Amino acid sequence: MSDLLERLRGRGWRMTSQRRVVAEVLDGDHVHLTADEVHARAARRLPEISRATVYNTLGELVSLGEVTEVSTDGRAKRYDPNAHHPHQHLVCSSCGTIRDVHPTGDPLVDLPAEERFGFTVSDVEVTYRGLCPACA
């Protein structure tokens, strides 16, 4: 069973066939699918699943904190199931491919006090950009 499915079961989330197939489609280390991509893959497994059900399920998963919405450069939102595993993103500036990366160090700690301007910093997002091997 996937990490996402285990977390959802642990929360007591009602696991309908539609919700299950959306969670299964999202399973994986480097999965960053758009809602339309989730719908297309889910429909291959469960042809009667509607686009609205996929969007509603993704919204619930984001609200629960089990999936993160990733927005880059005005492109379609993508959904990252690795919400409980600290990581950053590496984005191809040409095709939009997104990979999870785990740089060393803690970017939250690395911000000097004088650069915080009195803020109590609670979270940080770093996005690395470049060209993937296919686009380079």
Secondary structure, DSSP 4 states (H G I P E B T S, - for coil): --HHHHHHHHTT----HHHHHHHHHH-STT--EEHHHHHHHHHHH-TT--HHHHHHHHHHHHHHTSSEEE--TTPPPEEES-TTS--EEEEETTT--EEEE--SS-HHHHS-GGGSTT--------EEEE--TTT-
